[in-house]
């Protein structure tokens, strides 16, 4: 795997709509810009990208948790995304994000029973992407339905893939739409 650059972004929300947040919400994303070995051609076997996903899940997960500044077990929500350069295809992002990315990522965040939400698209350099987020142990915890927008000005180039993941120390700043609360989640099946 050829990595051209690694990027780490962190934001901390201290107030929302003029109201201070009791516990500041911190979000961190780690991104890698990699060469797409299949850019410009159709290839049936995407095993090489699948294996890259396994490696990137661990590398980016570690960087994001370090940037968040909490122990892995204190990570509350997570998500993943990819932007494929215009000489690639959506299936290249799927190969990286789905078969083997999750387990190494979960190891870096102290577990996670819920599915890791994801999104992918094809785009030019500077294309923004929203990394979807939800609570890592119970997907239906509404307070954690969120997203973090990321972009890298010069990425992905046509023959590259921008791979990103995000982690948080909490849900939205002032959740008040009801639904399952984090403290009430059973955390058994990854749903509730």
C-alpha positions in Angstrom: 0.0 0.0 0.0 1.3 3.4 -0.9 0.1 6.2 1.4 0.7 9.7 0.1 -0.5 11.5 3.2 -2.1 11.1 6.6 -4.3 13.8 8.1 -5.8 14.1 11.5 -8.6 16.6 12.3 -10.2 17.4 15.7 -13.0 19.7 16.7 -14.4 20.5 20.1 -17.9 21.8 20.5 -18.2 24.1 23.6 -21.6 25.7 22.9 -24.5 25.3 20.5 -27.2 27.9 19.8 -25.8 30.1 22.5 -26.0 27.5 25.2 -22.8 26.1 26.7 -22.3 22.4 26.5 -22.0 20.7 29.9 -19.5 18.2 28.6 -17.7 19.5 25.5 -18.3 17.2 22.5 -15.0 16.3 20.8 -14.8 14.6 17.4 -11.6 13.4 15.7 -11.1 12.1 12.2 -8.1 10.3 10.7 -7.7 10.2 7.0 -5.3 8.5 4.6 -4.7 9.3 1.0 -3.6 6.1 -0.8 -2.8 5.1 -4.3 -5.6 3.2 -6.0 -3.9 0.2 -7.7 -6.9 -0.4 -9.9 -7.5 3.1 -11.1 -8.5 3.4 -14.7 -9.3 -0.3 -15.2 -11.9 -2.9 -14.3 -10.5 -5.7 -12.0 -12.6 -8.6 -10.8 -10.5 -9.5 -7.8 -10.3 -6.7 -5.2 -8.4 -8.7 -2.6 -5.6 -6.2 -2.6 -7.9 -3.3 -1.5 -9.6 -5.6 1.0 -6.2 -6.2 2.7 -5.4 -2.5 2.6 -8.7 -1.9 4.5 -7.6 -4.2 7.2 -4.4 -2.3 7.6 -6.0 1.1 7.4 -8.6 0.3 10.0 -5.9 -0.2 12.6 -3.7 2.7 11.5 -6.5 5.3 11.3 -8.3 4.0 14.3 -5.2 4.5 16.5 -4.6 8.0 15.1 -8.2 9.1 15.7 -8.3 7.8 19.2 -5.0 9.5 20.0 -6.3 12.8 18.6 -9.5 12.4 20.6 -7.4 12.2 23.8 -9.4 9.6 25.6 -8.8 6.0 26.5 -10.2 3.6 23.8 -13.1 2.4 26.0 -14.3 6.1 26.4 -14.9 6.4 22.6 -18.7 6.7 22.2 -19.4 6.8 18.5 -17.7 6.0 15.3 -18.1 6.0 11.5 -16.1 5.5 8.3 -16.1 7.0 4.7 -14.1 7.1 1.5 -13.8 9.2 -1.6 -12.5 7.5 -4.7 -10.7 9.5 -7.3 -12.4 9.8 -10.7 -10.4 7.0 -12.3 -11.7 4.6 -9.7 -15.1 3.2 -8.8 -17.4 2.9 -5.8 -16.6 -0.8 -5.4 -13.0 0.2 -4.7 -14.2 2.1 -1.6 -16.5 -0.8 -0.6 -13.6 -3.2 -0.8 -11.6 -1.1 1.6 -14.4 -0.2 4.1 -16.4 -3.4 4.4 -14.8 -6.8 4.5 -11.9 -6.3 6.9 -11.7 -2.7 8.0 -14.0 -3.0 11.0 -12.2 -5.5 13.3 -8.9 -3.6 13.4 -10.9 -0.3 13.9 -12.9 -1.8 16.8 -9.7 -3.0 18.4 -8.5 0.6 18.6 -11.8 1.9 20.1 -12.2 -0.7 22.8 -14.8 -2.8 21.1 -18.1 -1.8 19.4 -21.0 -4.0 18.9 -22.9 -1.8 16.5 -22.3 -1.8 12.8 -19.9 1.0 11.8 -21.9 3.4 9.6 -20.3 4.3 6.3 -20.6 6.4 3.2 -18.6 6.5 -0.1 -18.5 8.4 -3.3 -16.4 9.2 -6.4 -15.0 12.7 -6.5 -12.4 15.2 -7.5 -9.7 16.7 -5.2 -11.2 18.7 -2.4 -14.5 16.8 -2.4 -16.0 16.9 1.1 -17.6 13.8 2.6 -19.7 13.4 5.7 -18.6 10.6 8.0 -21.8 9.2 9.5 -21.7 8.6 13.3 -23.6 6.6 15.8 -23.1 5.0 19.2 -20.6 2.2 19.0 -22.5 -0.3 21.1 -26.2 0.3 20.2 -27.0 1.8 16.8 -30.4 3.1 17.9 -29.2 5.6 20.5 -30.6 8.7 18.8 -28.5 11.2 20.7 -25.5 9.9 18.8 -26.9 10.1 15.3 -24.5 12.6 13.8 -21.8 13.2 11.2 -18.5 14.9 10.8 -17.6 16.5 7.5 -14.0 16.2 6.2 -12.1 17.1 3.1 -8.5 17.3 2.0 -7.8 20.1 -0.5 -5.6 18.1 -2.9 -7.2 14.7 -2.5 -8.2 12.4 -3.9 -6.3 12.8 -7.1 -7.8 10.8 -10.0 -5.7 7.7 -9.1 -6.1 7.9 -5.4 -8.6 7.0 -2.6 -9.2 9.1 0.5 -10.1 6.8 3.4 -11.5 8.4 6.6 -12.9 7.4 9.9 -14.1 9.4 12.9 -14.6 8.9 16.6 -16.3 11.0 19.3 -16.4 11.3 23.1 -20.2 11.9 23.1 -23.4 12.5 21.1 -24.8 15.7 19.7 -24.3 18.8 22.0 -27.9 19.2 23.3 -29.9 16.0 22.2 -33.7 16.4 22.9 -35.6 14.3 20.4 -36.2 11.3 22.6 -35.5 7.7 21.8 -33.2 5.2 23.4 -30.7 6.8 25.8 -27.1 5.7 26.0 -27.5 4.7 29.7 -30.5 2.6 28.8 -29.0 0.7 25.9 -28.6 -3.1 26.5 -25.5 -3.3 24.3 -26.2 -6.9 23.5 -26.9 -7.1 19.7 -25.5 -3.8 18.5 -28.9 -2.4 17.9 -30.5 -1.5 21.2 
